[in-house]
Amino acid sequence: MTERTFTREELAKFDGEDGREAYVAVNGVVYDMTGNPHVKASAHHGNLAGQDITEAIMRSGHGDKVMAHLKVVGKLVD
C-alpha cells in the first residue's frame, strides 16, 4: 500500500468540524485523532486539528511520546 502524503493545505481540511476526521501532524507524520477522548471540539489544549502541532507537542511535558497510541495516516510534505 502506498503511503498517503498531505500538503499543509490538504491537512487543513481534516479539522474535525462537521463530522470530518481530525488529523494533526507531528515531526512530518500525520496522525488521526478522530474519536480520541482528548479531542473536544476539534482542539486539544488549544491546538487545532488540521495543523502541524510539532512545536506545541515538543514544548509539552510529554513530547511526541503521546502520539504513539494514535493511528498514522500518512506524511506531511511541504
C-alpha positions as CSV (number, residue, x, y, z in Angstrom):
1,M,0.0,0.0,0.0
2,T,1.3,3.4,-0.9
3,E,1.8,5.9,2.0
4,R,-0.5,8.9,1.7
5,T,1.0,12.3,1.7
6,F,-0.6,15.6,2.8
7,T,0.3,19.1,2.0
8,R,-0.4,21.7,4.7
9,E,-3.4,22.8,2.6
10,E,-4.8,19.2,2.4
11,L,-4.1,18.6,6.2
12,A,-6.2,21.7,7.0
13,K,-9.3,20.0,5.6
14,F,-9.1,17.4,8.4
15,D,-10.2,19.8,11.1
16,G,-12.6,17.6,13.0
17,E,-15.5,20.0,12.2
18,D,-18.9,19.0,10.8
19,G,-18.1,15.3,11.0
20,R,-14.8,15.5,9.3
21,E,-11.8,13.5,10.6
22,A,-9.4,15.2,12.9
23,Y,-5.8,14.9,11.7
24,V,-2.6,16.5,13.1
25,A,1.0,16.4,12.0
26,V,4.0,16.0,14.4
27,N,7.5,15.8,13.0
28,G,6.2,15.2,9.5
29,V,3.9,12.3,10.4
30,V,0.2,12.7,10.1
31,Y,-1.9,11.2,12.9
32,D,-5.7,10.5,13.1
33,M,-7.1,12.0,16.3
34,T,-10.7,11.4,15.3
35,G,-12.7,10.0,18.2
36,N,-9.8,10.5,20.6
37,P,-11.3,11.3,24.0
38,H,-8.7,14.1,24.5
39,V,-10.0,15.9,21.4
40,K,-13.0,18.1,22.1
41,A,-14.5,20.4,19.5
42,S,-11.5,19.7,17.2
43,A,-9.0,21.2,19.7
44,H,-6.6,19.6,22.2
45,H,-5.1,22.1,24.7
46,G,-5.6,24.9,22.1
47,N,-4.0,23.0,19.2
48,L,-6.4,22.8,16.3
49,A,-6.9,19.6,14.3
50,G,-5.8,20.1,10.7
51,Q,-2.5,21.6,11.6
52,D,1.2,20.8,12.2
53,I,1.4,20.8,16.0
54,T,5.1,19.8,16.3
55,E,6.2,22.8,18.3
56,A,3.4,22.6,20.8
57,I,4.0,18.9,21.3
58,M,7.7,19.4,21.8
59,R,7.1,22.1,24.4
60,S,4.7,19.9,26.3
61,G,5.9,17.8,29.2
62,H,5.3,14.5,27.3
63,G,6.7,15.3,23.9
64,D,5.9,13.2,20.9
65,K,5.5,10.0,23.0
66,V,1.9,10.9,23.4
67,M,1.4,10.3,19.7
68,A,2.5,6.7,19.9
69,H,-1.1,5.4,20.5
70,L,-2.6,7.2,17.5
71,K,-3.1,5.8,14.1
72,V,-0.6,7.0,11.5
73,V,-2.4,8.0,8.3
74,G,0.5,9.5,6.2
75,K,3.3,12.0,5.9
76,L,3.3,15.8,5.7
77,V,5.1,17.2,2.7
78,D,5.9,20.8,2.0
